[in-house]
Amino acid sequence: MILPDHLHMIITPKNATDYPKIIKSIKYNFSKNYTPIEYVEQSQSREKRGLKAVWQKRYYEHTIRNQKDWVEKMQYIQYNPIKHNLVKNINDWKYSSFA
């Protein structure tokens, strides 16, 4: 699920220590090819470093423990565009893999 300033995904790396490398690669490759639709204000330090205002600096990693946990995370991800007031109906968010 891609949102204006973050994304949600469920991945299964072979090694848990690969999370930072995977996230860095996704952010780098996306940002390299990303052209904002409109100007988004950001800090001078981010602008000086040539960073684009598309990603939050940090990320949150959670290891899914069981089926119940997986269902909860899937529901959370699917509901996120509504939570952020981007759409009123899940099916209206075009940057989702749920459709």
C-alpha positions as CSV (number, residue, x, y, z in Angstrom):
1,M,0.0,0.0,0.0
2,I,1.6,3.3,-1.1
3,L,0.5,6.5,0.6
4,P,1.8,10.1,0.1
5,D,4.5,9.9,2.7
6,H,4.9,6.2,3.5
7,L,4.1,2.7,2.4
8,H,3.0,-0.6,4.0
9,M,4.2,-3.9,2.8
10,I,4.5,-7.5,4.0
11,I,7.7,-9.1,2.9
12,T,9.5,-12.3,3.8
13,P,13.3,-11.9,3.7
14,K,15.5,-14.9,4.0
15,N,17.3,-13.2,6.8
16,A,15.8,-10.7,9.2
17,T,18.9,-8.6,9.1
18,D,18.1,-7.8,5.5
19,Y,15.2,-5.5,6.4
20,P,17.3,-2.3,6.4
21,K,18.9,-3.1,3.1
22,I,15.5,-3.9,1.5
23,I,13.9,-0.7,2.8
24,K,16.9,1.4,1.7
25,S,16.8,-0.1,-1.8
26,I,13.1,0.4,-2.2
27,K,13.3,4.1,-1.0
28,Y,16.3,4.8,-3.2
29,N,15.0,3.3,-6.4
30,F,11.5,4.8,-6.0
31,S,12.9,8.2,-5.1
32,K,15.4,8.2,-8.0
33,N,12.5,7.8,-10.5
34,Y,9.9,9.9,-8.5
35,T,8.6,13.2,-9.8
36,P,6.3,15.0,-7.4
37,I,3.0,16.2,-8.7
38,E,3.2,19.3,-6.6
39,Y,5.9,21.0,-4.4
40,V,6.0,19.7,-0.9
41,E,7.8,21.8,1.7
42,Q,10.5,20.2,3.7
43,S,13.4,21.2,6.0
44,Q,16.5,23.0,4.6
45,S,18.7,20.2,5.7
46,R,16.8,17.7,3.6
47,E,16.8,20.0,0.6
48,K,20.6,20.6,1.0
49,R,21.2,16.8,1.0
50,G,19.0,16.5,-2.2
51,L,16.4,14.4,-0.4
52,K,12.9,14.3,-1.9
53,A,9.8,14.9,0.3
54,V,8.3,11.5,-0.2
55,W,9.4,9.2,2.6
56,Q,9.4,9.4,6.4
57,K,13.0,9.1,7.7
58,R,12.4,6.0,9.8
59,Y,10.6,2.7,9.3
60,Y,8.8,0.3,11.5
61,E,9.4,-3.4,11.2
62,H,7.2,-6.1,12.7
63,T,7.6,-9.8,12.5
64,I,4.3,-11.5,12.0
65,R,3.9,-14.3,14.5
66,N,0.8,-16.1,13.5
67,Q,-2.3,-16.1,11.4
68,K,-4.2,-13.8,13.7
69,D,-1.3,-11.3,13.6
70,W,-1.2,-11.5,9.8
71,V,-4.9,-10.8,9.5
72,E,-4.7,-7.8,11.8
73,K,-1.8,-6.3,9.8
74,M,-3.5,-6.9,6.5
75,Q,-6.7,-5.1,7.8
76,Y,-4.6,-2.2,9.2
77,I,-2.8,-1.8,5.9
78,Q,-6.0,-1.9,3.9
79,Y,-7.7,0.6,6.1
80,N,-4.8,3.1,6.1
81,P,-5.9,5.4,3.3
82,I,-9.2,5.8,5.1
83,K,-7.4,6.5,8.4
84,H,-5.4,9.2,6.7
85,N,-8.5,10.8,5.2
86,L,-7.3,10.1,1.6
87,V,-10.5,8.2,0.6
88,K,-13.8,7.2,2.1
89,N,-14.0,3.8,0.4
90,I,-11.1,1.3,0.3
91,N,-11.7,0.6,-3.3
92,D,-11.1,4.2,-4.2
93,W,-7.4,4.1,-3.3
94,K,-5.7,3.4,-6.6
95,Y,-2.2,2.7,-5.0
96,S,-3.3,-0.5,-3.4
97,S,-2.6,-4.1,-4.2
98,F,-5.9,-5.1,-2.5
99,A,-8.1,-4.3,-5.4
